[in-house]
Amino acid sequence: MIRHLTLELIGAPAEDNGWIVHFGYARHEQINILQPAMYGDTGLKWLLRGNYFSYVTNFPCGAAQAVELTLSSQRRPVEDGCSIGFSNFPFADLADVDRRTAFVLKAAAQFEDLLHSDRIAQSIREIALGGGVR
């Protein structure tokens, strides 16, 4: 049921039996929409690289944040399988479409796993009770 609603929300056919098609959608979005609109900008590329270098090397002392996707209502990363980090390499390049697409597809696969667990229903209950944000 949750998977059907999720597919409906992202505009995918509910009768689709796999995420292969959705991986194609994600790759299309990364290459044809986000790359020219955002990641092709030289200034943004340098800001992203500088932020990532600063985060990984902790120079200057904790000024930068990790690049990650959080598949929950939490504000900060928690080691619970809901956060997917981009890289620990100091020269990682989020503007590189192949590396970014691999990161997005990893997050999509993790989301698929979450859809087949009771985690989403549990999170919805926590949010409904006024909690859920960590």
DSSP file (Angstrom, degrees, kcal/mol; ACC not computed):
  #  RESIDUE AA STRUCTURE BP1 BP2  ACC     N-H-->O    O-->H-N    N-H-->O    O-->H-N    TCO  KAPPA ALPHA  PHI   PSI    X-CA   Y-CA   Z-CA
    1    1 A M     >        0   0    0      0, 0.0     4,-2.3     0, 0.0     5,-0.2   0.000 360.0 360.0 360.0 -49.7    0.0    0.0    0.0
    2    2 A I  H  >  +     0   0    0      1,-0.2     4,-2.6     2,-0.2     5,-0.2   0.907 360.0  52.0 -63.5 -40.5    2.7    2.5    1.0
    3    3 A R  H  > S+     0   0    0    112,-0.2     4,-2.7     1,-0.2     5,-0.2   0.923 108.3  51.2 -61.9 -42.9    4.8    1.6   -2.1
    4    4 A H  H  > S+     0   0    0      1,-0.2     4,-2.2     2,-0.2    -1,-0.2   0.930 112.3  46.3 -58.8 -46.6    1.7    2.2   -4.3
    5    5 A L  H  X S+     0   0    0     -4,-2.3     4,-2.5     2,-0.2    -1,-0.2   0.886 111.9  51.5 -64.0 -38.9    1.1    5.6   -2.8
    6    6 A T  H  X S+     0   0    0     -4,-2.6     4,-1.8     2,-0.2    -2,-0.2   0.931 110.0  48.1 -64.5 -45.1    4.8    6.5   -3.1
    7    7 A L  H  <>S+     0   0    0     -4,-2.7     5,-2.7     1,-0.2     4,-0.3   0.898 112.2  50.6 -61.4 -39.9    4.9    5.5   -6.8
    8    8 A E  H ><5S+     0   0    0     -4,-2.2     3,-1.1    -5,-0.2    -1,-0.2   0.906 107.5  53.5 -63.7 -42.2    1.7    7.6   -7.3
    9    9 A L  H 3<5S+     0   0    0     -4,-2.5    -1,-0.2     1,-0.3    -2,-0.2   0.843 110.2  46.0 -64.0 -34.9    3.3   10.6   -5.6
   10   10 A I  T 3<5S-     0   0    0     -4,-1.8    -1,-0.3    -5,-0.1    -2,-0.2   0.409 118.5-110.8 -90.4   4.4    6.4   10.6   -7.8
   11   11 A G  T < 5S+     0   0    0     -3,-1.1    -3,-0.2    -4,-0.3    -2,-0.1   0.690  70.8 138.8  81.2  18.3    4.2   10.2  -10.9
   12   12 A A      < -     0   0    0     -5,-2.7    -1,-0.3    -6,-0.2     2,-0.2  -0.666  64.9 -92.6 -95.0 152.7    5.3    6.6  -11.7
   13   13 A P    >   -     0   0    0      0, 0.0     3,-1.6     0, 0.0    -1,-0.1  -0.463  28.9-144.2 -64.3 127.5    2.9    3.9  -12.8
   14   14 A A  T 3  S+     0   0    0      1,-0.3    -7,-0.1    -2,-0.2    -6,-0.1   0.759  96.8  62.2 -65.5 -25.2    1.7    2.0   -9.8
   15   15 A E  T 3  S+     0   0    0      2,-0.0    -1,-0.3   -11,-0.0     2,-0.1   0.537  74.6 118.2 -80.1  -4.5    1.7   -1.3  -11.7
   16   16 A D    <   -     0   0    0     -3,-1.6    -9,-0.1     1,-0.1    -4,-0.0  -0.427  53.9-156.2 -62.5 132.3    5.4   -1.1  -12.3
   17   17 A N        +     0   0    0     -2,-0.1     2,-0.3     2,-0.0    -1,-0.1   0.438  64.4  27.8 -93.9  -0.1    7.0   -4.1  -10.6
   18   18 A G        -     0   0    0      1,-0.0     4,-0.3     0, 0.0     3,-0.3  -0.963  69.6-117.7-155.5 170.4   10.5   -2.7  -10.1
   19   19 A W  S  > S+     0   0    0     -2,-0.3     4,-2.6     1,-0.2     5,-0.2   0.395  87.7  95.7 -92.9   1.7   12.7    0.3   -9.6
   20   20 A I  H  > S+     0   0    0      1,-0.2     4,-1.6     2,-0.2    -1,-0.2   0.933  88.1  46.9 -57.8 -45.7   14.7   -0.1  -12.8
   21   21 A V  H  > S+     0   0    0     -3,-0.3     4,-1.7     1,-0.2    -1,-0.2   0.895 112.1  50.6 -61.6 -40.2   12.4    2.3  -14.5
   22   22 A H  H  > S+     0   0    0     -4,-0.3     4,-2.6     1,-0.2    -1,-0.2   0.832 104.1  57.0 -71.0 -31.7   12.7    4.7  -11.6
   23   23 A F  H  X S+     0   0    0     -4,-2.6     4,-2.6     2,-0.2    -1,-0.2   0.894 106.0  52.1 -62.2 -37.8   16.4    4.5  -11.7
   24   24 A G  H  X S+     0   0    0     -4,-1.6     4,-2.5    -5,-0.2    -2,-0.2   0.898 108.6  50.0 -63.0 -40.8   16.1    5.7  -15.3
   25   25 A Y  H  X S+     0   0    0     -4,-1.7     4,-2.5     2,-0.2    -2,-0.2   0.925 111.1  49.2 -61.6 -44.5   14.0    8.6  -14.2
   26   26 A A  H  X S+     0   0    0     -4,-2.6     4,-2.4     2,-0.2    -2,-0.2   0.919 112.2  47.3 -63.1 -44.0   16.6    9.5  -11.6
   27   27 A R  H  X S+     0   0    0     -4,-2.6     4,-2.7     2,-0.2     5,-0.3   0.918 111.3  51.7 -64.1 -42.8   19.4    9.3  -14.1
   28   28 A H  H  X>S+     0   0    0     -4,-2.5     4,-2.8     1,-0.2     5,-0.6   0.924 110.8  48.4 -58.2 -45.4   17.4   11.4  -16.6
   29   29 A E  I  X>S+     0   0    0     -4,-2.5     5,-2.8     1,-0.2     4,-1.3   0.920 113.4  46.9 -62.2 -44.2   16.8   14.1  -13.9
   30   30 A Q  I  <>S+     0   0    0     -4,-2.4     5,-1.6     3,-0.2    -2,-0.2   0.919 122.4  33.7 -64.5 -44.4   20.4   14.2  -12.9
   31   31 A I  I  <5S+     0   0    0     -4,-2.7    -2,-0.2    -5,-0.2    -3,-0.2   0.933 128.6  30.1 -79.8 -47.9   21.8   14.4  -16.4
   32   32 A N  I  <5S+     0   0    0     -4,-2.8    -3,-0.2    -5,-0.3    -2,-0.1   0.657 131.9  21.7 -93.7 -17.5   19.1   16.4  -18.3
   33   33 A I  I  X<S+     0   0    0     -4,-1.3     4,-1.6    -5,-0.6    -3,-0.2   0.778 126.3  33.2-114.7 -60.5   17.7   18.7  -15.6
   34   34 A L  I  >XS+     0   0    0     -5,-2.8     4,-3.0     2,-0.2     5,-1.7   0.876 111.9  59.1 -73.2 -37.6   20.0   19.2  -12.7
   35   35 A Q  I  4XS+     0   0    0     -5,-1.6     5,-1.3    -6,-0.4     6,-0.2   0.961 115.5  33.1 -59.4 -53.2   23.3   19.1  -14.4
   36   36 A P  I  45S+     0   0    0      0, 0.0    -1,-0.2     0, 0.0    -2,-0.2   0.861 123.1  47.6 -72.0 -30.6   22.7   22.0  -16.8
   37   37 A A  I  <5S-     0   0    0     -4,-1.6    -2,-0.2     3,-0.1    -3,-0.2   0.857 135.7  -6.9 -78.3 -35.0   20.5   23.9  -14.3
   38   38 A M  I ><5S+     0   0    0     -4,-3.0     3,-1.8    -5,-0.2     6,-0.2   0.709 126.5  51.9-125.0 -58.1   22.8   23.7  -11.2
   39   39 A Y  I 3 <S+     0   0    0     -5,-1.7    -4,-0.2     1,-0.3    -5,-0.1   0.537  99.4  65.9 -76.2  -6.3   25.8   21.6  -11.4
   40   40 A G  T 3 <S+     0   0    0     -5,-1.3     2,-0.5    -6,-0.4    -1,-0.3   0.574  76.9 104.9 -84.5 -10.6   27.1   23.1  -14.6
   41   41 A D    <>  -     0   0    0     -3,-1.8     4,-2.2    -6,-0.2     5,-0.1  -0.602  65.4-149.4 -75.3 121.5   27.7   26.4  -12.8
   42   42 A T  H  > S+     0   0    0     -2,-0.5     4,-2.2     1,-0.2     5,-0.2   0.884  95.2  52.6 -60.5 -42.1   31.4   26.9  -12.1
   43   43 A G  H  > S+     0   0    0      1,-0.2     4,-2.1     2,-0.2    -1,-0.2   0.919 110.3  47.1 -61.6 -44.3   30.8   28.9   -8.9
   44   44 A L  H  > S+     0   0    0     -6,-0.2     4,-2.8     1,-0.2     5,-0.2   0.893 108.8  55.9 -65.0 -39.1   28.6   26.2   -7.5
   45   45 A K  H  X S+     0   0    0     -4,-2.2     4,-2.5     1,-0.2    -2,-0.2   0.936 109.9  45.3 -57.6 -46.7   31.1   23.5   -8.4
   46   46 A W  H  X S+     0   0    0     -4,-2.2     4,-2.6     2,-0.2    -1,-0.2   0.880 112.5  51.0 -67.3 -37.9   33.8   25.3   -6.4
   47   47 A L  H  X S+     0   0    0     -4,-2.1     4,-2.6     2,-0.2    -1,-0.2   0.926 111.9  47.3 -63.4 -44.2   31.6   25.9   -3.5
   48   48 A L  H  X S+     0   0    0     -4,-2.8     4,-2.5     2,-0.2    -2,-0.2   0.924 113.8  47.1 -63.0 -44.8   30.6   22.2   -3.4
   49   49 A R  H  X S+     0   0    0     -4,-2.5     4,-2.6    -5,-0.2     5,-0.2   0.919 113.6  48.2 -63.7 -43.4   34.2   21.1   -3.7
   50   50 A G  H  X S+     0   0    0     -4,-2.6     4,-2.5     2,-0.2    -2,-0.2   0.914 112.0  49.3 -63.5 -43.4   35.3   23.5   -1.0
   51   51 A N  H  X S+     0   0    0     -4,-2.6     4,-2.6     2,-0.2    -2,-0.2   0.925 113.2  46.8 -60.9 -45.0   32.6   22.5    1.4
   52   52 A Y  H  X S+     0   0    0     -4,-2.5     4,-2.7     2,-0.2     5,-0.3   0.915 111.8  49.1 -68.2 -41.6   33.3   18.8    0.9
   53   53 A F  H  X S+     0   0    0     -4,-2.6     4,-2.4     1,-0.2     6,-0.3   0.931 113.2  48.7 -59.9 -44.8   37.1   19.2    1.4
   54   54 A S  H  X>S+     0   0    0     -4,-2.5     4,-1.3    -5,-0.2     5,-1.0   0.895 112.4  48.6 -62.3 -41.4   36.4   21.2    4.5
   55   55 A Y  H  <5S+     0   0    0     -4,-2.6    -2,-0.2    10,-0.2    -1,-0.2   0.949 114.9  42.6 -64.5 -49.7   34.0   18.6    5.8
   56   56 A V  H  <5S+     0   0    0     -4,-2.7    -2,-0.2     1,-0.2    -1,-0.2   0.882 123.1  37.0 -68.3 -39.2   36.2   15.6    5.2
   57   57 A T  H  <5S-     0   0    0     -4,-2.4    -1,-0.2    -5,-0.3    -2,-0.2   0.598 100.3-132.1 -88.8 -10.5   39.4   17.3    6.5
   58   58 A N  T  <5 +     0   0    0     -4,-1.3     3,-0.4    -5,-0.2    -3,-0.2   0.842  47.5 168.4  58.9  36.4   37.6   19.2    9.3
   59   59 A F      < +     0   0    0     -5,-1.0    -1,-0.2     1,-0.4    -2,-0.2  -0.991  64.1  28.2-125.6 124.2   39.4   22.3    8.3
   60   60 A P  S >  S-     0   0    0      0, 0.0     3,-2.1     0, 0.0    -1,-0.4   0.448 128.5 -84.3 -80.4 131.5   38.5   24.9    9.4
   61   61 A C  T 3  S-     0   0    0     -3,-0.4    -2,-0.2     1,-0.3    -3,-0.1   0.457  92.3 -35.2  -2.9  82.6   37.3   23.1   12.5
   62   62 A G  T 3  S+     0   0    0     -8,-0.3    -1,-0.3    -7,-0.1    -7,-0.1   0.701  91.5 133.7  71.8  23.1   33.8   21.8   11.8
   63   63 A A    <   +     0   0    0     -3,-2.1     2,-0.2    -9,-0.1    -2,-0.1   0.724  58.8  61.5 -78.1 -21.4   32.6   24.6    9.6
   64   64 A A  S    S-     0   0    0    -10,-0.2     2,-0.3    -4,-0.2   -12,-0.0  -0.657  70.9-135.5-109.9 161.6   31.1   22.4    6.9
   65   65 A Q        -     0   0    0     -2,-0.2   -10,-0.2     1,-0.1   -11,-0.1  -0.789  28.7-100.5-111.3 156.1   28.4   19.8    6.7
   66   66 A A        -     0   0    0     -2,-0.3     2,-0.7   -11,-0.1    -1,-0.1  -0.346  29.2-121.7 -68.9 153.0   28.3   16.4    5.1
   67   67 A V        +     0   0    0     20,-0.2    19,-2.3   -15,-0.1     2,-0.3  -0.899  58.4 135.1 -94.3 114.1   26.6   15.9    1.7
   68   68 A E  E     -A   85   0A   0     -2,-0.7     2,-0.5    17,-0.2    17,-0.2  -0.989  52.8-122.1-156.1 160.1   24.0   13.2    2.4
   69   69 A L  E     -A   84   0A   0     15,-2.3    15,-2.9    -2,-0.3     2,-0.6  -0.922  21.6-157.3-106.6 132.5   20.4   12.3    1.8
   70   70 A T  E     -A   83   0A   0     -2,-0.5     2,-0.5    13,-0.2    13,-0.3  -0.950   4.7-162.9-113.7 118.9   18.3   11.6    4.9
   71   71 A L        +     0   0    0     11,-4.0     2,-0.3    -2,-0.6    12,-0.1  -0.240  68.3  52.6 -96.1  44.9   15.3    9.4    4.2
   72   72 A S  S    S-     0   0    0     -2,-0.5    -2,-0.1     2,-0.2    61,-0.1  -0.895  97.4 -88.9-157.9-174.4   13.4   10.3    7.4
   73   73 A S  S    S+     0   0    0     -2,-0.3    -2,-0.0    59,-0.2     2,-0.0   0.387  81.3 121.1 -88.3   4.3   12.2   13.3    9.4
   74   74 A Q        -     0   0    0     59,-0.2    -2,-0.2    60,-0.2    59,-0.1  -0.336  53.9-152.2 -71.3 151.4   15.5   13.7   11.3
   75   75 A R  S    S+     0   0    0      1,-0.1    -1,-0.1     2,-0.1    58,-0.0   0.791  80.5  38.6 -89.7 -32.8   17.5   16.9   11.2
   76   76 A R  S    S-     0   0    0      1,-0.0    58,-0.1     7,-0.0    -1,-0.1  -0.857  98.7 -90.1-118.8 151.7   20.9   15.4   11.8
   77   77 A P        -     0   0    0      0, 0.0     2,-0.4     0, 0.0    -2,-0.1  -0.357  41.7-172.9 -62.2 137.8   22.4   12.1   10.6
   78   78 A V        -     0   0    0     -2,-0.1     2,-2.7    -4,-0.1     4,-0.5  -0.985  34.8-114.7-129.5 141.0   21.7    9.1   12.9
   79   79 A E  S    S+     0   0    0     -2,-0.4     0, 0.0     1,-0.2     0, 0.0  -0.412  83.0 109.3 -75.6  69.8   23.3    5.7   12.3
   80   80 A D  S    S-     0   0    0     -2,-2.7    -1,-0.2     3,-0.0     0, 0.0   0.205  95.5 -97.7-129.8  14.2   19.9    4.0   11.6
   81   81 A G  S    S+     0   0    0     -3,-0.3    -2,-0.1     2,-0.2    33,-0.1   0.502 102.4  99.1  84.4   3.3   20.1    3.3    7.9
   82   82 A C        +     0   0    0     -4,-0.5   -11,-4.0   -12,-0.1     2,-0.5   0.502  68.3  70.6-101.3  -5.6   18.1    6.4    6.9
   83   83 A S  E     -A   70   0A   0     -5,-0.4     2,-0.5   -13,-0.3   -13,-0.2  -0.947  60.2-165.5-115.7 133.2   21.1    8.6    6.0
   84   84 A I  E     -A   69   0A   0    -15,-2.9   -15,-2.3    -2,-0.5     2,-0.2  -0.965  12.9-148.9-118.4 116.2   23.2    8.0    2.9
   85   85 A G  E     -A   68   0A   0     -2,-0.5   -17,-0.2   -17,-0.2     3,-0.1  -0.528   8.3-140.3 -84.7 151.5   26.5    9.8    2.7
   86   86 A F        -     0   0    0    -19,-2.3     2,-0.3     1,-0.3    -1,-0.1   0.970  66.2 -41.2 -75.0 -56.4   28.1   10.9   -0.6
   87   87 A S        -     0   0    0    -20,-0.3    -1,-0.3     5,-0.1   -20,-0.2  -0.983  26.2-141.8-168.2 158.3   31.8   10.2    0.0
   88   88 A N  S    S+     0   0    0     -2,-0.3    -1,-0.1    -3,-0.1    -2,-0.0   0.282  71.0 111.3-107.9   6.3   34.6   10.4    2.5
   89   89 A F    >   -     0   0    0      1,-0.1     3,-1.9     2,-0.0   -33,-0.1  -0.695  67.9-139.5 -82.3 126.7   37.1   11.4   -0.1
   90   90 A P  T 3  S+     0   0    0      0, 0.0    -1,-0.1     0, 0.0   -34,-0.1   0.737 101.6  46.9 -62.8 -22.6   38.3   15.0    0.4
   91   91 A F  T 3  S+     0   0    0    -39,-0.1   -38,-0.1   -38,-0.1   -42,-0.1   0.081  79.3 145.8-106.2  23.9   38.2   15.7   -3.4
   92   92 A A    <   -     0   0    0     -3,-1.9     2,-0.6   -43,-0.1   -40,-0.1  -0.314  39.3-146.5 -59.9 143.0   34.8   14.2   -4.0
   93   93 A D    >   -     0   0    0      1,-0.1     3,-1.6   -41,-0.1     7,-0.2  -0.875  20.0-177.0-123.5  99.1   32.9   16.1   -6.7
   94   94 A L  T 3  S+     0   0    0     -2,-0.6    -1,-0.1     1,-0.3     6,-0.1   0.735  85.6  65.0 -64.7 -22.3   29.2   16.3   -6.3
   95   95 A A  T 3  S+     0   0    0    -50,-0.2     2,-0.7     4,-0.1    -1,-0.3   0.632  76.0 101.2 -76.2 -13.2   29.0   18.1   -9.7
   96   96 A D    <>  -     0   0    0     -3,-1.6     4,-2.7     1,-0.2     5,-0.3  -0.644  68.6-150.8 -73.5 113.2   30.3   15.0  -11.4
   97   97 A V  H  > S+     0   0    0     -2,-0.7     4,-2.5     1,-0.2     5,-0.2   0.828  90.7  51.3 -60.7 -36.0   27.1   13.5  -12.9
   98   98 A D  H  > S+     0   0    0      2,-0.2     4,-2.0     1,-0.2    -1,-0.2   0.927 113.9  42.9 -69.1 -43.7   28.2    9.9  -12.7
   99   99 A R  H  > S+     0   0    0      2,-0.2     4,-1.9    -6,-0.2    -2,-0.2   0.907 116.9  47.6 -67.0 -41.2   29.3   10.1   -9.1
  100  100 A R  H  X S+     0   0    0     -4,-2.7     4,-2.5    -7,-0.2    -2,-0.2   0.908 110.8  51.1 -67.1 -41.2   26.1   12.0   -8.1
  101  101 A T  H  X S+     0   0    0     -4,-2.5     4,-2.8    -5,-0.3     5,-0.2   0.906 108.6  51.4 -63.7 -41.1   23.9    9.6  -10.0
  102  102 A A  H  X S+     0   0    0     -4,-2.0     4,-2.1     1,-0.2    -1,-0.2   0.902 110.8  49.8 -59.9 -40.4   25.4    6.6   -8.3
  103  103 A F  H  X S+     0   0    0     -4,-1.9     4,-1.9     2,-0.2    -2,-0.2   0.917 112.2  46.6 -62.6 -45.9   24.8    8.4   -4.9
  104  104 A V  H  X S+     0   0    0     -4,-2.5     4,-2.3     1,-0.2    -2,-0.2   0.891 112.2  50.1 -65.9 -40.4   21.1    9.1   -5.9
  105  105 A L  H  X S+     0   0    0     -4,-2.8     4,-2.4     2,-0.2    -1,-0.2   0.863 107.8  53.8 -68.0 -35.0   20.6    5.5   -7.1
  106  106 A K  H  X S+     0   0    0     -4,-2.1     4,-2.1    -5,-0.2    -1,-0.2   0.914 110.1  47.7 -62.3 -42.4   22.1    4.2   -3.8
  107  107 A A  H  X S+     0   0    0     -4,-1.9     4,-2.5     2,-0.2    -2,-0.2   0.889 110.0  52.5 -65.5 -39.2   19.6    6.4   -1.9
  108  108 A A  H  X S+     0   0    0     -4,-2.3     4,-2.3     2,-0.2    -2,-0.2   0.907 109.5  48.9 -63.5 -41.6   16.7    5.1   -4.1
  109  109 A A  H  X S+     0   0    0     -4,-2.4     4,-2.0     2,-0.2    -1,-0.2   0.899 111.6  49.4 -64.4 -40.3   17.7    1.5   -3.4
  110  110 A Q  H  X S+     0   0    0     -4,-2.1     4,-2.2     2,-0.2    -2,-0.2   0.889 109.7  51.7 -65.3 -38.8   17.8    2.3    0.3
  111  111 A F  H  X S+     0   0    0     -4,-2.5     4,-2.2     2,-0.2    -2,-0.2   0.901 106.5  54.3 -63.3 -40.8   14.4    3.9    0.1
  112  112 A E  H  X S+     0   0    0     -4,-2.3     4,-1.1     1,-0.2    -2,-0.2   0.917 108.4  49.2 -58.1 -44.0   13.1    0.8   -1.7
  113  113 A D  H >< S+     0   0    0     -4,-2.0     3,-0.5     1,-0.2    -1,-0.2   0.905 109.7  51.6 -62.2 -41.3   14.3   -1.3    1.3
  114  114 A L  H >< S+     0   0    0     -4,-2.2     3,-1.5     1,-0.2     6,-0.6   0.858 103.3  59.0 -64.1 -34.5   12.6    1.1    3.7
  115  115 A L  H 3< S+     0   0    0     -4,-2.2    -1,-0.2     1,-0.3  -112,-0.2   0.809 105.1  50.3 -63.6 -28.5    9.4    0.7    1.8
  116  116 A H  T << S+     0   0    0     -4,-1.1    -1,-0.3    -3,-0.5     2,-0.2   0.321 106.0  68.1 -93.8   8.5    9.4   -3.0    2.4
  117  117 A S  S <  S-     0   0    0     -3,-1.5     3,-0.4    -4,-0.1     4,-0.3  -0.603  91.9-111.0-113.5 179.2   10.0   -2.6    6.2
  118  118 A D  S  > S+     0   0    0     -2,-0.2     4,-2.2     1,-0.2     5,-0.2   0.342  90.8 101.1 -91.4   7.8    7.8   -1.2    8.9
  119  119 A R  H  > S+     0   0    0     -5,-0.3     4,-2.6     1,-0.2    -1,-0.2   0.866  78.1  50.2 -61.7 -40.0   10.0    1.9    9.3
  120  120 A I  H  > S+     0   0    0     -6,-0.6     4,-2.6    -3,-0.4    -1,-0.2   0.944 112.1  46.1 -68.1 -46.4    7.8    4.3    7.3
  121  121 A A  H  > S+     0   0    0     -4,-0.3     4,-2.2     1,-0.2    -1,-0.2   0.903 113.5  50.9 -61.1 -39.8    4.7    3.4    9.2
  122  122 A Q  H  X S+     0   0    0     -4,-2.2     4,-2.3     2,-0.2    -2,-0.2   0.914 110.4  48.9 -62.5 -43.8    6.6    3.7   12.5
  123  123 A S  H  X S+     0   0    0     -4,-2.6     4,-2.5     2,-0.2    -2,-0.2   0.896 109.4  52.1 -63.7 -40.8    7.9    7.1   11.4
  124  124 A I  H  X S+     0   0    0     -4,-2.6     4,-2.5     1,-0.2    -1,-0.2   0.913 109.9  49.4 -62.5 -42.2    4.4    8.3   10.5
  125  125 A R  H  X S+     0   0    0     -4,-2.2     4,-1.5     2,-0.2    -2,-0.2   0.919 111.0  49.8 -62.1 -43.2    3.2    7.2   13.9
  126  126 A E  H  <>S+     0   0    0     -4,-2.3     5,-2.9     1,-0.2    -2,-0.2   0.914 112.2  47.1 -61.4 -43.5    6.1    9.1   15.6
  127  127 A I  H ><5S+     0   0    0     -4,-2.5     3,-1.8     1,-0.2    -1,-0.2   0.907 109.2  54.2 -64.7 -42.2    5.3   12.2   13.7
  128  128 A A  H 3<5S+     0   0    0     -4,-2.5    -1,-0.2     1,-0.3    -2,-0.2   0.808 106.2  53.4 -62.9 -29.5    1.6   12.0   14.4
  129  129 A L  T 3<5S-     0   0    0     -4,-1.5    -1,-0.3    -5,-0.2    -2,-0.2   0.333 126.8-100.4 -87.8   8.0    2.4   11.8   18.1
  130  130 A G  T < 5S+     0   0    0     -3,-1.8    -3,-0.2     1,-0.3    -2,-0.1   0.570  95.8  85.6  88.6   8.4    4.4   15.0   17.9
  131  131 A G      < +     0   0    0     -5,-2.9    -1,-0.3    -6,-0.2     3,-0.1  -0.198  31.5  99.3-116.1-151.6    7.8   13.3   17.8
  132  132 A G        +     0   0    0      1,-0.2     2,-0.6    -2,-0.1   -59,-0.2   0.086  58.5 106.2  94.5 -23.8    9.9   11.8   15.0
  133  133 A V              0   0    0     -7,-0.2   -59,-0.2     1,-0.1    -1,-0.2  -0.810 360.0 360.0 -95.4 122.6   12.3   14.7   14.4
  134  134 A R              0   0    0     -2,-0.6   -60,-0.2   -58,-0.1    -1,-0.1   0.365 360.0 360.0-115.0 360.0   15.8   14.0   15.8
